[in-house]
Amino acid sequence: MKEASTQAQRPAPLPAPDMQEYGARQNDQPQVSHRRLYMQLQVFTGCKDIGQVKTSLEQAQCECVLYLNVNDPQGFGVLFFAEDPTYFVTTVRTLLATAPFSTLTLLPEMTMFGRTYGTGRERELEEWLLEKPKKNVLDPEWAWAIWYPLRRKAEFGLLTGPEQGKILGEHAMIGRSYGEAGLARDVRLACHGLDKNDNEFVIGLIGKELAPLSKIVQDMRKTQQTAKYIQSLGPFFVGRATYQSAFK
């Protein structure tokens, strides 16, 4: 009787957390994927020969982009990306522990790390999660980039879904206008729990020219999301690609 009573008092098991990414419905069926791409920007200074860095990346055959830091004449950033996060603590870690990287100064305050995610509106979910981010950063004609993390204020999470949707829609329309005009592309990464400063997102703005990327940041400042609900932006890394690996 005692054992039966104990079993009756046990709470029902909780449903397992949903770890899938979702896109728009196709043929009345939801798009679902458990795959995602991780991207990490590592920034260095003290480099007097960028050719050695480029050669090292070529020999390692990493999927990456090498950016010259426009704000540091001896600085550069390397954007690595992979579907398996273990890649960053094995292949990337080993590479950065050897010359020429080991002889340079790493700027950990500039490190950015995040994962692609679905919003539920993507027409081609896995292309959005895996292919599009790589195509954006590996396009040789789109060499300029601005990368930065951001964190929203807690109050944003307390808004209703329709309220959040209206605010995000205003933001999205600006980005869409730049995209349709061929002025900018973006890479959006979630970094909840992955960022030492508790940022929530990493944004990459990619362009053929730098001016539109600066202007889109300026235009976004006027939106309700940025003006009212963003707690922090940056630091900003501004660079131009000098080496891009082949698209795989």
C-alpha positions as CSV (number, residue, x, y, z in Angstrom):
1,M,0.0,0.0,0.0
2,K,2.8,2.4,0.9
3,E,4.6,1.8,-2.5
4,A,1.3,2.3,-4.4
5,S,0.7,5.6,-2.5
6,T,4.2,6.8,-3.3
7,Q,3.8,6.1,-7.0
8,A,0.5,7.9,-7.0
9,Q,2.1,11.0,-5.6
10,R,4.9,11.2,-8.2
11,P,4.4,14.0,-10.7
12,A,3.8,13.2,-14.3
13,P,7.0,13.4,-16.4
14,L,7.6,16.8,-18.1
15,P,7.7,17.0,-21.8
16,A,11.2,17.1,-23.3
17,P,12.5,20.5,-24.3
18,D,12.1,21.2,-28.1
19,M,15.5,21.4,-29.7
20,Q,14.3,21.7,-33.3
21,E,14.5,24.7,-35.6
22,Y,11.3,25.6,-37.5
23,G,10.6,27.3,-40.8
24,A,7.5,28.3,-42.7
25,R,5.0,25.5,-43.6
26,Q,5.3,23.8,-46.9
27,N,2.5,21.8,-48.4
28,D,0.7,22.3,-45.1
29,Q,3.6,20.6,-43.3
30,P,6.0,22.3,-40.9
31,Q,9.7,22.5,-41.8
32,V,11.7,21.1,-39.0
33,S,15.5,20.7,-38.6
34,H,17.9,19.8,-35.9
35,R,20.8,21.2,-37.8
36,R,22.5,24.6,-37.4
37,L,25.7,26.4,-38.2
38,Y,28.1,27.8,-35.6
39,M,30.2,30.8,-36.5
40,Q,33.0,32.4,-34.5
41,L,35.0,35.6,-35.0
42,Q,38.5,35.7,-33.4
43,V,40.3,39.0,-33.5
44,F,44.1,39.5,-33.3
45,T,46.6,42.4,-33.4
46,G,50.3,42.8,-33.7
47,C,50.4,41.3,-37.2
48,K,53.1,42.7,-39.6
49,D,52.8,40.1,-42.3
50,I,49.2,39.1,-43.1
51,G,50.5,36.8,-45.8
52,Q,51.7,34.3,-43.2
53,V,48.2,34.2,-41.7
54,K,46.6,33.7,-45.1
55,T,49.1,30.8,-45.8
56,S,48.4,29.2,-42.5
57,L,44.6,29.2,-43.2
58,E,45.0,27.9,-46.7
59,Q,47.2,25.0,-45.5
60,A,44.7,24.2,-42.7
61,Q,41.9,24.1,-45.2
62,C,39.5,25.7,-42.8
63,E,36.2,27.1,-43.8
64,C,36.8,30.7,-42.9
65,V,37.1,34.4,-43.9
66,L,40.1,36.5,-43.1
67,Y,39.3,40.2,-42.5
68,L,41.7,43.1,-42.4
69,N,40.7,45.3,-39.4
70,V,40.0,48.8,-40.7
71,N,40.5,50.3,-37.3
72,D,43.8,48.6,-36.5
73,P,46.7,48.7,-39.1
74,Q,48.2,45.5,-37.5
75,G,44.8,43.9,-36.7
76,F,42.7,41.2,-38.4
77,G,39.8,38.9,-37.7
78,V,39.1,35.3,-38.7
79,L,35.6,34.1,-39.0
80,F,35.4,30.3,-38.6
81,F,32.2,28.3,-39.2
82,A,31.2,24.6,-38.8
83,E,28.1,22.6,-38.1
84,D,29.7,20.7,-35.3
85,P,30.7,23.0,-32.3
86,T,33.5,20.5,-31.4
87,Y,35.4,21.9,-34.4
88,F,36.1,25.0,-32.5
89,V,37.8,23.3,-29.5
90,T,39.7,20.8,-31.7
91,T,40.7,22.0,-35.2
92,V,40.4,25.8,-34.5
93,R,42.0,25.6,-31.1
94,T,45.0,23.6,-32.5
95,L,45.4,26.1,-35.4
96,L,45.4,29.1,-33.2
97,A,47.9,27.6,-30.8
98,T,50.5,27.5,-33.5
99,A,52.5,30.2,-35.4
100,P,51.8,32.8,-36.7
101,F,48.7,33.0,-34.4
102,S,50.6,32.1,-31.2
103,T,53.0,35.0,-31.8
104,L,50.2,37.5,-32.0
105,T,47.9,39.2,-29.5
106,L,44.4,37.8,-29.2
107,L,41.7,40.3,-28.3
108,P,39.2,38.2,-26.4
109,E,36.9,41.1,-25.8
110,M,36.2,41.0,-29.5
111,T,35.4,37.3,-29.8
112,M,31.9,36.6,-31.0
113,F,30.3,33.1,-31.2
114,G,26.8,32.1,-32.1
115,R,24.5,29.7,-33.9
116,T,22.0,30.1,-36.7
117,Y,18.4,29.7,-35.9
118,G,14.9,29.6,-37.4
119,T,12.2,32.2,-36.8
120,G,9.4,30.1,-38.2
121,R,9.1,32.2,-41.4
122,E,11.9,30.8,-43.5
123,R,10.8,29.3,-46.9
124,E,13.8,27.1,-47.2
125,L,14.8,26.3,-43.6
126,E,18.0,24.3,-44.0
127,E,19.3,26.7,-46.7
128,W,18.7,29.5,-44.2
129,L,20.4,27.6,-41.4
130,L,23.4,26.2,-43.3
131,E,23.9,27.5,-46.8
132,K,22.9,31.1,-46.9
133,P,25.2,32.3,-44.1
134,K,28.2,30.8,-45.8
135,K,27.2,32.1,-49.2
136,N,26.9,35.6,-47.7
137,V,30.4,35.7,-46.1
138,L,32.2,33.8,-48.9
139,D,31.0,35.9,-51.8
140,P,34.2,37.6,-53.1
141,E,32.2,40.6,-54.4
142,W,30.8,41.2,-50.9
143,A,34.0,41.8,-49.0
144,W,33.1,44.4,-46.4
145,A,31.7,43.4,-43.0
146,I,30.6,44.8,-39.7
147,W,30.1,42.3,-36.9
148,Y,28.7,43.1,-33.5
149,P,26.8,41.5,-30.5
150,L,23.7,42.9,-28.9
151,R,21.5,42.4,-25.9
152,R,17.9,43.4,-25.5
153,K,16.4,44.8,-22.3
154,A,14.5,42.3,-20.2
155,E,11.3,44.3,-20.7
156,F,11.2,43.1,-24.4
157,G,10.7,39.5,-23.3
158,L,7.6,40.6,-21.3
159,L,5.8,42.0,-24.3
160,T,3.1,40.0,-26.0
161,G,3.8,38.1,-29.2
162,P,1.9,40.7,-31.4
163,E,3.8,43.5,-29.7
164,Q,7.1,41.9,-30.3
165,G,6.1,41.1,-33.9
166,K,5.3,44.8,-34.6
167,I,8.6,46.0,-33.2
168,L,10.6,43.4,-35.0
169,G,8.7,44.0,-38.2
170,E,9.8,47.6,-38.3
171,H,13.4,46.5,-37.9
172,A,13.0,43.8,-40.6
173,M,11.6,46.2,-43.1
174,I,14.8,48.3,-43.0
175,G,17.0,45.3,-43.5
176,R,14.8,44.0,-46.3
177,S,15.0,47.4,-48.1
178,Y,18.8,47.3,-48.1
179,G,18.8,43.7,-49.2
180,E,16.4,44.2,-52.1
181,A,18.5,47.2,-53.2
182,G,21.6,45.0,-53.3
183,L,23.3,47.1,-50.6
184,A,23.6,44.7,-47.6
185,R,23.1,41.2,-46.5
186,D,23.0,40.0,-42.9
187,V,23.9,37.0,-40.9
188,R,21.9,36.5,-37.7
189,L,23.2,34.3,-34.9
190,A,21.8,33.5,-31.5
191,C,24.4,33.4,-28.7
192,H,22.3,32.9,-25.5
193,G,24.6,31.3,-22.9
194,L,27.5,31.3,-25.4
195,D,28.7,34.9,-24.8
196,K,30.8,35.8,-21.7
197,N,29.0,39.2,-21.5
198,D,25.5,37.6,-21.7
199,N,24.7,39.0,-25.2
200,E,21.8,37.4,-27.0
201,F,22.6,37.8,-30.7
202,V,25.6,38.3,-33.0
203,I,24.9,40.3,-36.2
204,G,27.0,40.3,-39.3
205,L,26.3,43.0,-42.0
206,I,27.9,42.1,-45.3
207,G,28.3,44.4,-48.3
208,K,30.1,45.3,-51.5
209,E,30.8,48.8,-50.0
210,L,31.2,50.0,-46.5
211,A,28.9,53.1,-46.5
212,P,25.6,51.2,-46.7
213,L,26.6,49.0,-43.8
214,S,27.2,52.1,-41.7
215,K,24.0,53.6,-42.9
216,I,21.9,50.6,-42.0
217,V,23.2,50.8,-38.4
218,Q,22.3,54.5,-38.4
219,D,18.8,53.8,-39.7
220,M,18.2,51.0,-37.2
221,R,18.9,53.5,-34.3
222,K,15.5,55.1,-35.2
223,T,13.5,52.0,-34.7
224,Q,11.6,51.3,-31.5
225,Q,13.6,48.1,-30.9
226,T,17.0,49.9,-30.9
227,A,15.8,53.2,-29.3
228,K,13.8,51.6,-26.5
229,Y,14.6,47.9,-26.0
230,I,18.3,47.4,-26.8
231,Q,20.5,47.4,-23.7
232,S,23.9,47.1,-25.4
233,L,25.4,47.0,-28.8
234,G,29.0,46.1,-29.6
235,P,31.9,46.1,-29.6
236,F,31.9,46.5,-33.4
237,F,34.5,44.8,-35.7
238,V,34.8,46.4,-39.1
239,G,36.8,44.6,-41.7
240,R,37.3,43.8,-45.4
241,A,37.9,40.2,-46.5
242,T,41.4,39.5,-47.9
243,Y,41.0,35.7,-48.0
244,Q,37.8,33.6,-48.3
245,S,37.9,29.8,-48.4
246,A,36.1,27.9,-51.1
247,F,32.4,27.3,-50.5
248,K,31.7,23.7,-49.5
